[in-house]
């Protein structure tokens, strides 16, 4: 509950550093090399990637637990002239039909979940992803003194999917930390 309040206030009072308004090259490359379909952005924030996907012909859904972020996402979508589905929700408690999405994107949601929520989340991903679908994940790696981050063991939660690509790097900005882009296929 406290985290939800914190994030809502952050989106209301200022633009969080992770909300750059620019879709990452990893997503742009994916869009350019795959036919459009149904996409889900978990932890979508103000909807930048959902809007990018919709402009490329995807039927896009974005979910975030910060209602203030979703309000901004809906406003940005209207201003962009696109149609997208934005929902306020907890990614560990969402209900979508099985095999609903050809692409599931997560840029910074999974790494903020509590350890017990990560297993539920991973099971949901594996249920919602359509055969032949792709799960793209960006996360910061765990480090001492930082409450947010994942370990390589967390990535094994997606073992029912096939790992197709992994790129380790550093997240940009002040306080740079190790990060990872991972792509799985079903």
N, C-alpha and C positions, 0 to 999 in steps of 0.2 A: 504494500500500500504506500509506503514511504517513497519507494522508487518511482511509482506512478506519479505521485505528487511532484517529486523532484523534476521528472522529465516534462510534465505539463507546464510547470513554472518556467523551465528552461526555454521551451518553445514559445511561451507567451512573452517572456521578458527580453529575449535576444535570440540570435541565430546561433545554434550550437556549432562548434568547430567542424563537426562531421557533416553538417548540412551545407555542402559546397554548391549545390545547385547544378552540378556537372555529373553526368553519368560516366562511370569509369571505362577506360579502354577495353577492359575484359568483357564488359557487357556489350559494348558497341561491336567488338569483334564477333561475339556470339550472335548478335542480331544479324550481322552481315553474312553470316555463314550458315544460318538455319532458317527454315521456313517459319513464318509466324504461326502462332497457335494460342494456347491459353497459358497465361503467366501469373504467378503469385509472388509478390514481394513482401517478405516477412520483416517487420521492423522498418516499414517504408518511409517513416518520417514524414516530410512534407511532399512526398510523391514524385520527386525528380525522376527516378528510374521507372516508375509506373507510367509517367507521361512519355518518357523516351520510348518505352515499349509500345504504348498505344499509338504514338505517331508512326511507328514502324509496322503497324497493322496487327499488333497483338491484342487479344482480349485480355486486359490486365486488371488484376485485383491487388490492392495494397492493404496491409493490415499493420496497425501500430496500437500500442496500448495507451499512448498519449493522445487524448481527444483533441488537444490543442494542435498537435501536428496534423491530425486527420482533417481538421477544419481548414488548415492552411493548404493541405493537399487538394481538397475539394475545390477551393478557391483558385488555386493554380491551374487545375485541370479545366475549369470553366474558362479561365482567361486564355488558356492554350487552345480552346475549341475542341478538346478531345473528350471522349466518354470513357470513364474508368469506374471501377467499383472500389470504393474506399470504406474500410470497416475499422471500428475501434474494437480491439480484442486482445486477449492474452494468447500468445502463440502456443502455449501448452494446453489451451482449452478450446481451441477452434474446432469446428465441425465442418468438413467439406466431404463430398462424396469421394470414394476411392477412385484413383486414377483420373483426377480432375485436371491436372496441370502438365503441360509439356515442358515448362520451365518453372523452377522454384529458385528464387534469388534471396540471399540473405547477406546483407552487408552490415554486420555489426550487431545483430540481434542475438544469435546463438552464444556469442562469447560473454554476453551479459546475464545469461540465465543462471539460476542456482543449479548446482550439480544434479539435484533430484529432478528438475524440470528438463534437463538435457536429454535424458533417455526417452521421456514422453515426446518431446519435440522430434527426436530422431525417428521414432516410430511413426509419427504423423507424416513426416517427409516421405518416408518409404511407402506409406499408404496413399498419399495424395499424388505422388509422381506417376504419370502415365508411362506405360511401356515405351521405351525409346526416349523417354524424357531426360532432362538434365537438371541437376541441382548444383548451383553455383554458390559458393560460400566464401565470404571474406571475414576474417577474424584476427584479432590480436592474440598473441601467444601469452600465456600466463608468466608472470614475473613476480618475484617476492615484493611485497609492499603494494601491489596493485590488486584491487578487488575484481577487476574484469580481465578475462583472458581464458584461453583454452589450452589444453595440453594435447600431445599426440594421441594419448589414450582417449580423449573425447572424440577424436576423429574416427576411432574404431566403432563408435556407436552407429555409423552408417555402413556397416560391413555388408548389409544385404544389397548395397549398390556397388557398382564397379567404378573404382577410382580411375579416371582418365587423364587427370592432370593435377599437378601441385606446383605452385610457385611460392617459394618463401621470399620474404622481403622485409621492409621496414615501413610502418605506417608513417605518413608524412606529418610534418608540423612539429611544434615544440614537444619535448618529451617523447621523441620517436621510440617506438618499441617494435620488436619482431612481430611480423604479421604473416598471414598465409592466405593465398587464393587457392581454393580446391574446387575441382569439377568432378562430379560423379554422374554416371549414366545408369539408367534402369533398363 
